[in-house]
Amino acid sequence: MPTSNLRDKINAKEVEPLLPIEKKLIGFSLGLGIVLLVILIAVNHFVPIKL
């Protein structure tokens, strides 16, 4: 299969909208990541590692 045909097929593919459950999972993952990052920063601030 030539590369130009592959590119045409990839570019011609329609974009599907996200499902509501996918939006919830993305939000949950981002929220959890931010909360864990804040916890890590707080722990590092109050209990710094001393070498």
Long-range contacts (C-beta under 8 A, 24 or more apart in sequence): none
